[in-house]
Every structure is written in structure tokens, then in C-alpha cells.
Amino acid sequence: MAPERVMGSQTGPSSDLWSLGATLATPSGGHSPFRRPARPAKLHAVAYEEPVLTDRR
């Protein structure tokens, strides 16, 4: 879910691109770049934090 959607703002093509990037980062890193222990923390991370990207090499 794109940050705009989490915050209740209008979404558009840039939201789709953000979601695609987050989706592609998940298999490449082995987990979601916004993985958190609880849903509210995950939504906060999406809206306000930089993604945690890992390298599975």
C-alpha cells in the first residue's frame, strides 16, 4: 500500500510505481522492506520511514 493511500491522500500512477517497487523489493531482499511486528507499525513505516533494503547475495 503506497504512502499516499496510508495517509488517505489521492493516489495515481506514482502510487502504482511505488507499490511495484515495494513488491519487487520483497523477493529480492527476502522480506518486505517495511516488515514490522504489528500492522500499525508497518503502516507507519510505509508512510514515514525509509525502506529497509537487504541484499540476499
C-alpha positions as CSV (number, residue, x, y, z in Angstrom):
1,M,0.0,0.0,0.0
2,A,1.5,3.3,-1.1
3,P,2.2,6.0,1.4
4,E,-0.5,8.3,-0.2
5,R,-3.1,5.6,0.4
6,V,-2.0,5.0,4.0
7,M,-2.4,8.7,4.7
8,G,-5.7,8.9,2.9
9,S,-4.4,11.2,0.1
10,Q,-5.2,10.9,-3.6
11,T,-3.4,8.1,-5.4
12,G,-2.2,7.9,-9.0
13,P,0.4,6.4,-11.3
14,S,3.2,7.3,-8.9
15,S,1.5,5.2,-6.2
16,D,1.4,2.3,-8.5
17,L,5.1,2.6,-9.3
18,W,5.9,2.8,-5.5
19,S,3.8,-0.3,-4.9
20,L,5.6,-2.1,-7.7
21,G,9.0,-1.2,-6.3
22,A,8.0,-2.4,-2.8
23,T,6.6,-5.6,-4.3
24,L,9.9,-6.3,-6.3
25,A,12.0,-5.4,-3.2
26,T,10.3,-8.2,-1.2
27,P,11.6,-11.2,-3.2
28,S,14.9,-9.6,-3.9
29,G,15.5,-9.0,-0.2
30,G,13.8,-12.0,1.2
31,H,11.2,-10.0,3.1
32,S,9.1,-6.8,2.9
33,P,11.2,-3.6,3.2
34,F,8.5,-2.5,5.7
35,R,8.3,-5.6,7.8
36,R,7.3,-4.7,11.3
37,P,5.8,-6.8,14.2
38,A,2.4,-5.2,14.0
39,R,0.2,-3.7,11.3
40,P,0.1,-0.2,12.8
41,A,3.9,-0.1,12.9
42,K,4.0,-1.4,9.3
43,L,1.6,1.4,8.1
44,H,3.7,4.0,10.0
45,A,6.8,2.7,8.3
46,V,5.2,2.9,4.9
47,A,4.1,6.5,5.5
48,Y,7.0,8.0,7.3
49,E,10.2,5.8,7.1
50,E,12.7,4.8,4.5
51,P,12.5,1.2,3.4
52,V,15.0,-1.3,4.9
53,L,16.5,-2.9,1.9
54,T,18.7,-6.0,2.2
55,D,20.8,-7.9,-0.2
56,R,20.4,-11.7,-0.3
57,R,23.7,-12.4,-2.0
